[in-house]
Amino acid sequence: MALKLKRKPKVIKTYRQSVPAMRFVGKMYGDHDRGPNGMFDIRWGEWHSNGWFKLLEEACPKADFENADACVGLMRWKGDGDDKEPFQYWIGMFFPENTSVPDGYGFVDFPASDLGVGWLYGKESYIYCKEHLAAKSCEKQGMKIIADDQGACWFFERYACPRFAAPDKRGKVILDICHYVEKE
C-alpha cells in the first residue's frame, strides 16, 4: 500500500476581526511583475533584500490591532465581465489612518471594517493561491464577503509571526487569509 501525502492545505480556524480605519502603505504590482513561476516571490525577495519593511516600520507609527505588525500581500480583484480591471498585488503593511507615506511607496485607505480571517495550514509551497478556501470557510460561518464602492474585492495574505515564520514539526505553517466582510 502506497503512503498518501497530504499536500492540500486546510483552514483550521475561521473568525471575524474588527479593525479600525487604516492606511495600507506599500508598493503595487501587476500580472507583469510575476516571476517565472507565476507568483510574486521575486518581489517579496526584493522587499527583504532591500530592507523595505524595516524602512516602513521605522518611518511609520504602529497600528493598534491584533497582528497589525505583519507583512501583507494585499490583492484587489474586479470581475471577469465587461467591468473587469487589472489585478493588483500590493506588498506592504497596515498603519493608522492618515499615516504619512515615505517616498517611493503608495497607499490605499480602508475604513473601519470587519475581516473574515481564515488560518490556512499546510506546507508553504502549497498554501498560496488558496484564498477561495478561506472565503468558503467564512461564508460557512455566515459572513458575507463584500466589494468596495467600485465593485472590486480586496483580500490579503497576512504573514503573522510566529505562526507563519516557524514551521511546526511537520514542516507546516499558518498563513492568514483575510477577506473584507459585511459588518455585523
C-alpha positions, 0 to 999 in steps of 0.5 A: 500500500502506497503512503498518501501525502497530504499536500492540500492545505486546510483552514483550521480556524475561521473568525471575524476581526474588527479593525479600525480605519487604516492606511495600507502603505506599500508598493503595487504590482501587476500580472507583469511583475510575476516571476517565472513561476507565476507568483510574486516571490521575486518581489517579496525577495526584493522587499527583504533584500532591500530592507523595505519593511524595516524602512516602513516600520521605522518611518511609520507609527504602529497600528493598534490591532491584533497582528497589525505588525505583519507583512501583507500581500494585499490583492484587489480583484474586479470581475471577469465581465465587461467591468473587469480591471487589472489585478493588483498585488500590493506588498506592504503593511497596515498603519493608522489612518492618515499615516504619512507615506515615505517616498517611493511607496503608495497607499490605499485607505480602508475604513473601519471594517470587519475581516473574515480571517481564515488560518490556512495550514499546510506546507508553504509551497502549497498554501498560496493561491488558496484564498477561495478556501478561506472565503468558503470557510467564512461564508460557512460561518455566515459572513458575507464577503463584500466589494468596495464602492467600485465593485472590486474585492480586496483580500490579503495574505497576512504573514503573522509571526510566529505562526507563519515564520516557524514551521511546526514539526511537520514542516507546516505553517499558518498563513492568514487569509483575510477577506473584507466582510459585511459588518455585523 
